[in-house]
Amino acid sequence: DNSLSLINSAAVQTTAEYQAGDKFNDISGHWGKDAIMYVYGKNYFGGTSTNTFSPEDNMTRGMFVTVLGRFSGVDQSEYSRSVFSDVDVSDYYAAYAAWAYLGGIAGGTGNGRFSPNDNITRQDIAVLLYRYAQKTNNDTDLSDSPFNTFKDKNDVSAYALEAMKWATYNKIINGSRSYLNPQDNATRAEVAQMIMLSLIHIG
């Protein structure tokens, strides 16, 4: 997902947004550097340590609802109680998990659990972004055409088909060498890219 064509580079390259380039020592030369600097500058993502972003680390469910909640401007004080047995109110993602669940964006994983430390797949990222677009009355136009060009389109789960068609049509997910890799775990860099490319449609 390394196409930045949908983003006006002049809008992205502000001083604040590019502070990450000096802060993180593990993104130099990385294909997702621009997106990483953008989402860090917007405070959607934090680092994994003082000097690292860990772009190739897998994204977890807790991380993703936090990113999406920050993107949405969620007031954490409005979600002071946990709605899941495996999420403590002191967890950094607690308010965002409650917001996503109560808003119909993210479901639980059964038995009252959210499984915040489980990795999240590329197709599940598409599902949550699509649900967010629906819930916020944003752009949900889609077409089969781009989706049908991918060699592994049949690997997309039935529940994620519509969302993946939306994400590929709107170039939020561009795939790699004609493959979507829908069942692969999403990396932090990939999600940074997807969030940046989503701005046109769910901003």
Disulfide bonds with the S-S distance in Angstrom:
none
